[in-house]
Amino acid sequence: MTRKIIALVTAASISLAAAAPAFAQAMDMGFNMLTGAVFNELQSRGLPTDNVSNLTLNQIGQIRAVLNDDSLSESNQNQRIEAIMRNQ
């Protein structure tokens, strides 16, 4: 019985280790796509884009939330986005 459990744990560990690089690559790709979408939106609004690559995932998420907030005017959105980008 103990050998079966050890074999199962070993097999599970090996399969998780094999999947880890693919998962990390998918996360990187998702972050890059999200960053690209924010970059494009900032560029279309005439906002500075030179520091977009330095933004954290949290900051990118905050910017996306501001962009999706229909209760804010574009001017208010731009002000909030600029404030988020200043807090790097």
C-alpha positions in Angstrom: 0.0 0.0 0.0 2.8 2.4 0.9 4.5 1.7 -2.4 1.4 2.6 -4.3 1.0 5.9 -2.5 4.7 6.7 -3.1 4.3 5.8 -6.8 1.2 8.1 -7.0 2.9 11.0 -5.3 5.9 10.6 -7.6 3.8 10.4 -10.7 1.8 13.5 -9.6 5.0 15.4 -8.9 6.5 14.6 -12.3 3.3 15.6 -14.2 3.0 18.9 -12.3 6.7 19.6 -12.9 6.2 19.0 -16.6 3.2 21.3 -16.7 4.8 24.2 -14.8 6.7 25.7 -17.8 3.6 25.7 -20.0 1.6 27.3 -17.2 4.3 30.0 -16.7 4.4 30.6 -20.5 0.6 31.0 -20.6 0.7 33.5 -17.7 3.4 35.5 -19.5 1.5 35.5 -22.7 -1.7 36.7 -20.9 0.1 39.5 -19.1 1.7 40.6 -22.4 -1.7 40.6 -24.1 -3.2 42.6 -21.3 -0.3 45.1 -21.3 -0.6 45.4 -25.0 -4.3 46.2 -24.8 -3.6 48.9 -22.2 -0.8 50.3 -24.3 -3.0 50.6 -27.3 -5.8 52.3 -25.3 -3.4 54.8 -23.7 -1.8 55.6 -27.1 -5.3 56.2 -28.7 -6.1 58.6 -25.9 -2.8 60.5 -26.3 -1.5 59.4 -22.8 2.1 58.6 -22.2 3.0 55.0 -22.9 6.8 55.0 -22.2 6.4 53.3 -18.8 3.7 50.8 -19.6 6.3 47.9 -19.6 7.2 48.8 -16.0 3.6 48.5 -14.7 2.7 45.7 -12.3 -0.1 43.3 -12.9 -2.1 45.2 -10.2 -1.6 48.5 -11.9 -2.6 47.1 -15.3 -5.7 45.7 -13.6 -6.5 49.0 -12.0 -6.2 50.8 -15.4 -8.4 48.2 -17.1 -11.0 48.7 -14.3 -10.9 52.5 -14.9 -11.2 52.0 -18.7 -14.3 49.8 -18.1 -16.0 52.2 -15.7 -18.7 53.8 -17.8 -19.7 56.1 -15.0 -16.5 58.1 -15.4 -16.0 60.7 -18.2 -13.0 60.2 -20.4 -11.3 63.1 -18.7 -11.8 61.5 -15.3 -10.6 58.2 -16.6 -7.4 59.8 -18.0 -6.7 61.5 -14.7 -7.1 58.3 -12.7 -4.9 56.4 -15.2 -2.2 59.0 -15.0 -2.3 58.8 -11.2 -2.0 55.0 -11.3 1.0 55.3 -13.7 2.7 57.9 -11.5 2.6 55.5 -8.5 5.2 53.1 -10.0 
